[in-house]
Amino acid sequence: MRQTSGHPILINGLIYGGIIVLIGLLNDGLRLAGVKITDLATALILTGVIFLVDLALLFLAGRAASARTGTVGAGALAGLLAGAIAGTVGAVISVTQTVLDPVAIRDAAVQANPNLDPSQLTDQAIIATSVFTAVIGLLILLGVGAGAGALGGLLGRQRYQPATYQESLYQGLPPQPPVG
């Protein structure tokens, strides 16, 4: 059996969490590059596809970790770690975008609800709301990550093969003659 360095929970959580972060950065990068999806149905489908891919990656993180350790708990922890990485990076990016341009949030809110008084949407209120929703989103992603990782762990546990050891050929020391 091939021996690898590192713990399966840490390795799989980092790998799959990093992939989820890259998908999120690609999505944000396209938006920042000027690619705008104005059709509501297309935007919902794209969001749903990204969510399902993220969910599958959390599941695979748990499956891979459990296949190496044989426990469902390892899968749940790998999914939790992947969700923590993706959620933390996503929260930081979201809050940073809001801090850099709270006017865009105010304009979008007024456009969505013309009866809204823009004077009530101060920069501080917008940023505080952004931080609050980022924390709530992180907590939700932690729960989803642990759950999907545990489900993957149930499947991965079946693939676990304990290491086989070859019987020792050493028989010990021969009997010693009596002293005396």
C-alpha positions in Angstrom: 0.0 0.0 0.0 1.3 3.4 -0.9 2.1 5.6 2.1 1.3 9.3 1.8 2.2 12.1 4.1 -0.3 14.2 5.9 -3.7 13.6 7.4 -6.6 12.7 5.0 -9.0 15.2 6.7 -6.5 18.1 6.2 -5.4 17.1 2.7 -8.9 16.6 1.3 -10.4 19.6 3.1 -7.7 21.9 1.7 -7.9 20.5 -1.8 -11.6 20.5 -2.2 -12.0 23.8 -0.3 -9.5 25.4 -2.6 -11.3 24.1 -5.7 -14.6 25.6 -4.4 -12.7 28.9 -3.8 -11.4 28.8 -7.4 -14.9 28.3 -8.7 -16.2 31.2 -6.7 -13.3 33.4 -7.8 -14.0 32.5 -11.4 -17.7 33.4 -11.0 -16.7 36.8 -9.4 -14.0 37.4 -12.0 -16.5 37.0 -14.8 -18.8 39.5 -13.2 -16.0 42.0 -12.6 -14.8 41.5 -16.2 -18.2 42.9 -17.4 -20.1 39.6 -18.1 -23.6 40.5 -16.9 -26.5 38.0 -16.9 -29.6 40.1 -17.1 -32.1 37.2 -17.6 -33.4 36.0 -14.2 -33.9 32.4 -15.3 -30.3 32.1 -16.6 -28.9 33.7 -13.4 -30.9 31.2 -11.3 -29.8 28.2 -13.4 -26.2 29.4 -13.2 -26.4 29.8 -9.4 -28.0 26.4 -9.0 -25.3 24.7 -11.1 -22.6 26.4 -9.0 -24.3 25.3 -5.8 -24.6 21.7 -7.0 -21.0 21.6 -8.0 -19.9 23.0 -4.6 -22.2 20.4 -2.9 -20.6 17.6 -4.9 -17.1 18.8 -4.0 -18.0 18.8 -0.3 -19.4 15.3 -0.7 -16.2 14.2 -2.5 -14.0 15.7 0.2 -15.8 13.5 2.8 -15.7 10.4 0.6 -12.0 10.7 0.0 -11.1 11.3 3.6 -13.3 8.4 4.8 -11.9 6.1 2.2 -8.4 6.6 3.8 -9.5 6.4 7.4 -12.6 4.2 7.5 -14.7 6.6 9.6 -17.6 8.8 8.7 -16.4 11.4 11.2 -13.3 12.0 9.0 -15.6 12.7 6.1 -17.7 15.2 8.1 -14.5 17.0 9.3 -13.1 17.1 5.7 -16.4 18.6 4.5 -16.4 21.0 7.4 -12.9 22.1 6.6 -13.6 22.6 2.9 -16.8 24.6 3.8 -14.8 26.7 6.3 -12.2 27.6 3.7 -14.7 28.4 1.0 -17.0 30.3 3.4 -14.2 32.3 4.9 -12.8 33.4 1.6 -16.3 34.1 0.2 -17.2 36.2 3.3 -14.0 38.2 3.1 -14.5 38.9 -0.6 -18.1 39.8 -0.1 -17.4 42.2 2.8 -14.4 43.7 0.9 -16.6 44.4 -2.2 -19.2 46.1 0.0 -16.7 48.2 1.9 -15.1 49.3 -1.4 -18.4 50.3 -3.0 -21.4 50.6 -0.7 -23.1 53.0 -3.2 -23.6 50.0 -5.6 -25.6 48.2 -3.0 -27.6 51.3 -2.2 -28.4 51.9 -5.9 -29.4 48.2 -6.4 -31.7 48.4 -3.3 -33.3 51.6 -4.6 -33.7 50.2 -8.1 -35.3 47.0 -6.6 -37.7 49.0 -4.4 -38.3 52.6 -5.6 -40.3 53.4 -2.5 -37.2 53.0 -0.3 -35.8 56.1 1.2 -32.0 56.1 0.2 -31.2 58.3 3.3 -31.9 55.3 5.5 -29.2 53.3 3.7 -26.1 54.7 5.3 -22.7 53.3 4.5 -22.4 52.0 8.0 -25.8 50.2 7.8 -24.8 48.6 4.5 -21.4 47.4 5.7 -22.9 46.1 9.0 -25.5 44.2 7.1 -22.8 42.8 4.8 -20.8 41.5 7.7 -23.8 40.0 9.4 -24.9 38.2 6.3 -21.4 37.0 5.6 -21.2 35.4 9.1 -24.6 33.8 8.6 -23.5 32.5 5.2 -20.3 31.1 6.7 -22.3 29.3 9.4 -24.7 27.8 6.8 -21.8 26.7 4.7 -20.1 25.0 7.7 -23.3 23.0 8.3 -23.8 22.1 4.7 -20.1 21.1 4.4 -20.2 18.9 7.5 -23.5 17.3 6.3 -22.3 16.7 2.7 -19.0 15.5 4.0 -20.7 13.0 6.3 -22.8 11.7 3.5 -19.7 11.3 1.4 -18.1 9.6 4.4 -20.9 7.0 4.5 -20.0 6.1 0.9 -16.2 6.4 1.4 -16.2 4.2 4.5 -17.2 1.2 2.3 -14.1 1.7 0.2 -11.7 1.6 3.2 -9.1 -1.1 3.1 -7.0 -1.5 6.2 -3.3 -2.0 5.7 -2.3 -5.6 5.4 0.8 -6.7 7.3 3.1 -9.5 6.3 3.7 -12.1 9.0 7.1 -11.7 10.6 9.6 -14.3 9.7 11.7 -13.7 12.8 11.2 -16.5 15.3 13.1 -15.0 18.2 16.3 -16.1 19.9 17.1 -19.8 20.2 16.9 -21.3 23.7 19.9 -20.7 25.8 21.8 -23.6 27.4 21.4 -23.9 31.1 24.0 -22.0 33.2 26.0 -24.0 35.6 
